[in-house]
């Protein structure tokens, strides 16, 4: 859907492109000693400045028109993300992008590459905003923090990896790392003054925010009319997305508990004395990769998914797709017991319910879960994680592997749902217990 852009919106978009132009002129000034970089970022700045004048002109002369994202791109994007394959493409692309960035971190942390990617993101965001459906979602008061979350998480991740790459090179040359500083800094007044300035700036920002954006308050709650979609606060949308693949006791209690326990246990199970007090990747590649995968892919990515791509009835919608509450996506979810007894054995007698019949019915799933939790850790201790087992000992190793198993259980269940429509590995309604 493409609705006319109001003059006020076009003026806001012109201001956005003006900020982008100013940012690139600033980059041109920073790289003024490099003629090529200065020319490139200056040209990009003029490119954004041209868009500023375009939207200022159309807002004044022809308010109902203006440069907009082509219909072909909108239709292609919606067709790619349409129906069942949408969350699969989104999650797989996130995992591939995560692995690619860590693998080619030297390339992606180069300032020139980072600035180029930032400009592409900003330009794509500006053009996408001209689509009414995308604009209605991205500018919702509740969703503004998520837009900030995306850019701040990307920036600080880039900053950490950038310093890690530099430090790894310095360590390889037996030179001191960037963070090595023998000079002492006093808490008073240096630290306290810095905190005071940050507090004043943050307070001013919150005041401007509260005045500029309306409070995201809805109508009084009533049992006769429930909002659709009904979403948790943005910081719990990752948990709400987990409910698609697990029952509430697992997604809402067990997995969050293991997240908290894992964060508490990190200092006690860590045996690597390197990488303390400075950024590095080579010296702590496994720990950094595991933590970033859990935080970025299994938390931030799911928050963005739940915020911008989950609509009415928790259906998946493309970024330019209208949130139709009547959209129906046919699914035929089955349990592991159905696959085993019907598709493999070909005998439905063992699928009967009631009494203690669940023991035989769910035996394949129970054995599979026990093998995953009990048999797999010793096997890994003898093979892939042998070095970790020797250095960590029995207790710390099994704490580590248990945390990794529960972290991996989420993407495993997601893949099983997407590939074979698996709903439950263990399904025991007689005991109100499902996995």
C-alpha positions as CSV (number, residue, x, y, z in Angstrom):
1,X,0.0,0.0,0.0
2,X,1.3,3.4,-1.0
3,X,-0.5,6.4,0.6
4,X,0.3,10.0,-0.1
5,X,3.1,11.4,2.0
6,X,2.0,14.4,4.0
7,X,4.1,17.6,3.8
8,X,5.0,17.2,7.4
9,X,6.4,13.8,6.8
10,X,8.3,15.0,3.8
11,X,9.8,17.8,5.8
12,X,10.8,15.2,8.5
13,X,12.4,13.0,5.8
14,X,14.2,16.0,4.4
15,X,15.6,16.7,7.9
16,X,16.7,13.0,8.1
17,X,18.6,13.2,4.9
18,X,20.1,16.6,6.0
19,X,21.5,14.9,9.1
20,X,22.9,12.1,6.9
21,X,24.5,14.7,4.6
22,X,26.1,16.4,7.6
23,X,27.4,13.1,8.9
24,X,29.1,12.4,5.6
25,X,30.6,15.9,5.4
26,X,31.9,15.2,8.9
27,X,33.5,12.0,7.6
28,X,35.0,13.9,4.7
29,X,36.6,16.3,7.2
30,X,37.9,13.5,9.4
31,X,39.5,11.9,6.3
32,X,40.7,15.2,4.8
33,X,44.3,13.9,4.5
34,X,43.1,11.1,2.2
35,X,42.0,12.6,-1.1
36,X,40.0,9.6,-2.3
37,X,38.1,9.1,1.0
38,X,37.5,12.8,1.3
39,X,36.0,12.9,-2.2
40,X,33.9,9.8,-1.7
41,X,32.3,10.9,1.5
42,X,31.8,14.4,0.2
43,X,30.0,13.0,-2.8
44,X,27.8,10.8,-0.6
45,X,27.0,13.9,1.5
46,X,25.9,15.8,-1.6
47,X,23.9,12.8,-2.7
48,X,21.9,12.9,0.6
49,X,21.7,16.7,0.3
50,X,20.1,16.2,-3.1
51,X,17.4,14.1,-1.4
52,X,16.9,16.8,1.1
53,X,16.1,19.4,-1.6
54,X,13.9,16.9,-3.4
55,X,11.6,16.4,-0.4
56,X,11.7,20.1,0.5
57,X,10.6,20.9,-3.0
58,X,7.8,18.3,-3.3
59,X,6.5,19.3,0.2
60,X,6.1,22.9,-1.0
61,X,5.0,22.4,-4.6
62,X,3.3,19.0,-4.8
63,X,2.5,17.7,-1.3
64,X,0.8,14.5,-2.4
65,X,3.9,13.2,-4.3
66,X,7.6,12.7,-3.7
67,X,10.3,10.2,-4.4
68,X,9.2,6.8,-3.1
69,X,10.5,3.3,-3.0
70,X,9.6,1.5,-6.3
71,X,6.6,-0.9,-6.3
72,X,8.8,-3.6,-7.8
73,X,11.0,-3.7,-4.7
74,X,8.0,-3.7,-2.3
75,X,6.4,-6.5,-4.2
76,X,9.6,-8.5,-4.4
77,X,10.3,-8.1,-0.7
78,X,6.8,-9.1,0.3
79,X,6.9,-12.2,-2.0
80,X,10.2,-13.3,-0.5
81,X,9.0,-13.0,3.1
82,X,5.5,-14.2,2.4
83,X,3.8,-17.1,4.1
84,X,5.7,-19.9,5.8
85,X,9.2,-19.1,4.6
86,X,9.4,-15.6,6.1
87,X,10.8,-16.4,9.6
88,X,13.1,-19.1,8.1
89,X,14.7,-16.6,5.7
90,X,14.9,-14.0,8.4
91,X,16.6,-16.3,11.0
92,X,18.9,-18.1,8.6
93,X,20.0,-14.7,7.1
94,X,20.7,-13.5,10.6
95,X,22.8,-16.6,11.5
96,X,24.7,-16.4,8.2
97,X,25.4,-12.7,8.6
98,X,26.5,-13.2,12.2
99,X,29.0,-15.9,11.1
100,X,30.2,-13.9,8.2
101,X,30.9,-10.8,10.3
102,X,33.0,-12.9,12.8
103,X,34.8,-14.8,10.1
104,X,35.6,-11.7,8.1
105,X,35.8,-9.3,11.1
106,X,38.9,-7.6,9.8
107,X,37.0,-6.5,6.6
108,X,33.8,-5.5,8.4
109,X,35.6,-3.6,11.1
110,X,37.5,-1.4,8.7
111,X,36.1,2.1,9.2
112,X,35.6,2.7,5.4
113,X,33.5,-0.5,5.1
114,X,31.6,0.3,8.3
115,X,30.8,3.8,7.1
116,X,29.7,2.5,3.7
117,X,27.4,-0.1,5.3
118,X,26.0,2.6,7.6
119,X,25.2,4.8,4.6
120,X,23.5,1.9,2.9
121,X,21.4,1.2,6.0
122,X,20.4,4.9,6.4
123,X,19.5,5.3,2.7
124,X,17.5,2.1,2.7
125,X,15.7,3.2,5.8
126,X,14.8,6.5,4.3
127,X,13.4,5.0,1.1
128,X,11.6,2.3,3.1
129,X,9.9,5.0,5.2
130,X,8.1,6.2,2.1
131,X,6.0,3.0,2.2
132,X,2.9,3.6,4.3
133,X,2.9,0.1,5.8
134,X,6.5,0.2,6.8
135,X,6.2,3.7,8.1
136,X,3.1,2.9,10.3
137,X,5.1,0.2,12.1
138,X,8.5,1.9,12.4
139,X,7.2,5.2,13.7
140,X,4.9,3.7,16.4
141,X,5.9,5.2,19.8
142,X,6.5,1.7,21.2
143,X,8.9,0.8,18.4
144,X,11.2,3.8,18.5
145,X,13.4,2.3,21.2
146,X,13.9,-0.8,18.9
147,X,15.2,1.4,16.1
148,X,17.6,2.9,18.5
149,X,18.5,-0.6,19.8
150,X,19.4,-1.8,16.3
151,X,21.8,1.0,15.6
152,X,23.4,1.1,19.1
153,X,23.9,-2.7,19.2
154,X,25.5,-2.6,15.8
155,X,27.7,0.3,16.7
156,X,29.0,-1.2,20.0
157,X,29.5,-4.6,18.5
158,X,31.5,-3.1,15.7
159,X,33.5,-1.0,18.2
160,X,34.3,-4.1,20.3
161,X,35.3,-6.1,17.3
162,X,37.3,-3.2,15.9
163,X,39.4,-2.9,19.0
164,X,39.7,-6.7,19.2
165,X,41.2,-6.9,15.7
166,X,43.7,-4.1,16.5
167,X,44.7,-5.7,19.8
168,X,45.1,-9.1,18.2
169,X,47.6,-7.6,15.8
170,X,49.4,-5.8,18.6
171,X,49.6,-9.0,20.6
172,X,51.0,-10.9,17.6
173,X,53.8,-8.3,17.4
174,X,54.4,-8.5,21.2
175,X,53.3,-4.9,21.6
176,X,51.1,-3.5,24.4
177,X,47.3,-3.5,23.8
178,X,45.2,-0.4,23.3
179,X,43.8,-0.6,26.8
180,X,47.1,-0.7,28.6
181,X,47.5,2.5,30.5
182,X,49.6,2.9,33.6
183,X,48.2,6.3,34.4
184,X,45.8,6.4,37.3
185,X,42.5,8.2,37.0
186,X,40.8,9.5,40.2
187,X,37.2,8.7,40.9
188,X,36.8,12.3,42.1
189,X,36.6,14.5,40.2
190,X,37.2,12.7,36.8
191,X,34.7,9.9,37.0
192,X,32.0,11.7,39.0
193,X,32.1,14.7,36.7
194,X,31.7,12.4,33.7
195,X,28.8,10.6,35.2
196,X,27.2,13.9,36.1
197,X,27.4,15.2,32.5
198,X,26.0,11.9,31.2
199,X,23.1,12.1,33.7
200,X,22.3,15.7,32.6
201,X,22.4,14.7,28.9
202,X,20.3,11.6,29.5
203,X,17.7,13.6,31.5
204,X,17.5,16.3,28.7
205,X,17.1,13.5,26.1
206,X,14.3,11.9,28.0
207,X,12.5,15.2,28.5
208,X,12.7,15.9,24.7
209,X,11.6,12.4,24.0
210,X,8.5,12.6,26.3
211,X,7.5,15.9,24.7
212,X,8.0,14.9,21.1
213,X,6.5,11.4,21.2
214,X,3.1,10.6,22.6
215,X,2.9,8.1,25.4
216,X,2.0,4.7,24.0
217,X,-1.1,4.3,26.1
218,X,-4.1,2.4,24.7
219,X,-7.8,2.3,25.7
220,X,-8.8,1.0,29.1
221,X,-8.5,-2.8,29.3
222,X,-11.6,-4.8,28.7
223,X,-12.3,-8.5,28.5
224,X,-14.7,-7.8,25.6
225,X,-12.0,-6.5,23.2
226,X,-8.4,-7.8,23.3
227,X,-5.7,-6.0,21.2
228,X,-4.6,-7.9,18.1
229,X,-1.6,-8.4,18.0
230,X,-1.2,-8.6,21.7
231,X,2.4,-8.1,22.4
232,X,4.6,-8.0,25.5
233,X,6.9,-5.1,26.2
234,X,9.7,-4.9,23.7
235,X,12.3,-6.3,26.1
236,X,10.1,-9.5,26.5
237,X,9.4,-10.0,22.8
238,X,12.2,-12.5,22.6
239,X,10.5,-14.6,25.2
240,X,7.2,-14.2,23.4
241,X,8.8,-15.5,20.2
242,X,10.1,-18.5,22.1
243,X,6.4,-19.4,23.0
244,X,5.9,-20.2,19.3
245,X,8.2,-23.2,19.7
246,X,8.0,-24.1,23.4
247,X,5.3,-24.3,26.1
248,X,5.1,-21.5,28.6
249,X,6.9,-23.5,31.4
250,X,9.9,-23.9,29.1
251,X,10.0,-20.6,27.2
252,X,8.8,-18.5,30.1
253,X,10.5,-20.1,33.1
254,X,13.3,-22.7,32.3
255,X,15.1,-20.9,29.4
256,X,15.1,-17.4,31.2
257,X,16.3,-19.1,34.3
258,X,19.2,-20.6,32.5
259,X,20.0,-17.3,30.9
260,X,20.3,-15.7,34.4
261,X,22.2,-18.7,35.8
262,X,24.5,-18.7,32.8
263,X,25.4,-15.0,33.2
264,X,26.1,-15.6,36.9
265,X,28.2,-18.7,36.3
266,X,30.4,-17.2,33.6
267,X,33.1,-16.0,36.0
268,X,33.2,-19.3,37.8
269,X,33.4,-21.6,34.7
270,X,35.9,-19.4,32.8
271,X,39.4,-20.9,32.9
272,X,41.0,-18.6,30.3
273,X,43.1,-15.9,32.0
274,X,43.7,-14.1,28.8
275,X,41.5,-11.2,27.5
276,X,40.9,-9.6,30.9
277,X,40.8,-5.9,30.8
278,X,41.2,-5.5,27.0
279,X,39.4,-6.4,23.8
280,X,40.5,-9.5,22.0
281,X,38.9,-12.1,19.8
282,X,41.7,-14.7,19.0
283,X,42.4,-15.3,22.7
284,X,38.7,-15.8,23.6
285,X,37.1,-16.8,20.3
286,X,34.8,-19.5,21.7
287,X,33.5,-17.5,24.7
288,X,32.9,-14.3,22.5
289,X,31.2,-16.3,19.7
290,X,29.0,-18.1,22.2
291,X,28.0,-15.0,24.1
292,X,27.4,-12.9,20.9
293,X,25.3,-15.7,19.3
294,X,23.1,-15.9,22.4
295,X,22.8,-12.1,22.8
296,X,22.5,-11.0,19.1
297,X,20.9,-13.9,17.3
298,X,18.8,-15.5,20.1
299,X,17.8,-12.3,21.8
300,X,18.1,-9.1,19.8
301,X,17.2,-10.7,16.5
302,X,14.1,-12.2,18.1
303,X,13.1,-8.8,19.6
304,X,13.3,-7.2,16.2
305,X,11.3,-10.1,14.7
306,X,8.6,-9.8,17.3
307,X,8.4,-6.0,17.0
308,X,8.4,-5.4,13.3
309,X,7.6,-8.7,11.6
310,X,4.9,-10.3,13.9
311,X,1.4,-8.9,13.3
312,X,-2.1,-9.9,14.1
313,X,-2.5,-13.5,15.4
314,X,1.3,-13.5,15.7
315,X,1.5,-14.2,12.0
316,X,4.7,-13.3,10.1
317,X,4.5,-10.2,7.8
318,X,7.0,-8.8,5.4
319,X,8.4,-5.3,6.2
320,X,6.2,-3.7,3.5
321,X,3.2,-6.0,4.0
322,X,-0.2,-4.7,5.3
323,X,-1.1,-6.3,8.7
324,X,-4.2,-8.1,7.7
325,X,-5.9,-9.6,10.7
326,X,-7.7,-12.1,8.5
327,X,-4.4,-13.6,7.1
328,X,-4.4,-17.4,7.5
329,X,-1.2,-19.5,7.2
330,X,-2.0,-23.2,7.0
331,X,0.2,-25.4,9.2
332,X,0.1,-29.1,9.9
333,X,2.1,-29.5,13.0
334,X,2.8,-33.0,14.3
335,X,4.5,-34.6,17.3
336,X,7.6,-36.8,17.3
337,X,5.4,-39.8,18.5
338,X,3.3,-39.4,15.3
339,X,6.3,-39.4,13.1
340,X,7.8,-42.5,14.8
341,X,4.7,-44.7,15.3
342,X,2.8,-43.7,12.1
343,X,5.5,-42.8,9.5
344,X,8.2,-45.1,10.6
345,X,6.6,-48.1,12.4
346,X,3.2,-47.8,10.7
347,X,1.2,-48.8,13.8
348,X,-1.2,-46.3,15.3
349,X,-2.1,-48.5,18.3
350,X,0.6,-47.0,20.4
351,X,-0.8,-43.4,19.9
352,X,-3.7,-44.0,22.3
353,X,-4.2,-41.6,25.2
354,X,-5.2,-42.1,28.8
355,X,-3.8,-43.8,31.8
356,X,-0.2,-44.8,31.5
357,X,-0.2,-45.4,27.7
358,X,1.8,-42.2,27.3
359,X,4.9,-44.1,28.5
360,X,5.1,-46.2,25.4
361,X,3.7,-43.5,23.1
362,X,6.3,-40.9,24.1
363,X,9.2,-43.3,24.7
364,X,11.0,-42.3,21.5
365,X,10.9,-38.6,22.5
366,X,11.9,-39.3,26.1
367,X,14.9,-41.4,25.0
368,X,15.9,-38.7,22.5
369,X,15.7,-35.9,25.2
370,X,17.7,-38.1,27.6
371,X,20.3,-38.9,25.0
372,X,20.6,-35.1,24.3
373,X,21.0,-34.2,27.9
374,X,22.9,-37.2,29.4
375,X,24.7,-39.0,26.6
376,X,25.8,-36.1,24.5
377,X,28.0,-34.3,27.1
378,X,30.3,-37.2,27.7
379,X,30.6,-37.8,24.0
380,X,31.6,-34.2,23.4
381,X,34.0,-34.4,26.4
382,X,35.8,-37.2,24.5
383,X,35.8,-35.4,21.1
384,X,35.2,-31.8,20.3
385,X,35.4,-30.4,23.9
386,X,38.2,-32.6,25.1
387,X,40.5,-29.7,25.7
388,X,37.8,-27.9,27.7
389,X,37.1,-30.9,29.8
390,X,40.7,-31.4,30.7
391,X,41.2,-27.8,31.7
392,X,37.8,-27.2,33.4
393,X,37.3,-30.4,35.3
394,X,34.1,-32.4,35.6
395,X,31.9,-29.9,37.4
396,X,32.7,-26.8,35.4
397,X,32.6,-28.6,32.1
398,X,29.1,-30.1,32.7
399,X,27.9,-26.7,33.8
400,X,29.2,-25.2,30.6
401,X,27.8,-27.9,28.4
402,X,24.4,-27.8,30.0
403,X,24.1,-24.1,29.4
404,X,25.2,-24.6,25.8
405,X,22.7,-27.4,25.4
406,X,19.8,-25.3,26.6
407,X,20.9,-22.4,24.5
408,X,21.1,-24.6,21.4
409,X,17.7,-26.2,22.2
410,X,16.0,-23.0,20.9
411,X,17.4,-23.0,17.4
412,X,17.2,-26.8,17.2
413,X,13.4,-26.6,17.9
414,X,13.0,-23.7,15.5
415,X,14.7,-25.7,12.7
416,X,12.6,-28.8,13.5
417,X,9.4,-26.7,13.3
418,X,10.3,-25.2,10.0
419,X,11.6,-28.4,8.3
420,X,9.2,-31.2,9.5
421,X,6.5,-29.1,11.2
422,X,7.5,-30.7,14.6
423,X,5.4,-29.3,17.4
424,X,6.4,-31.4,20.4
425,X,9.3,-33.8,21.0
426,X,7.6,-35.1,24.1
427,X,3.8,-34.7,24.3
428,X,2.2,-35.8,27.6
429,X,-1.2,-34.1,28.0
430,X,-2.1,-36.6,30.7
431,X,0.6,-34.9,32.9
432,X,0.4,-31.4,31.3
433,X,4.0,-31.8,30.3
434,X,5.3,-31.0,26.8
435,X,8.7,-30.4,25.3
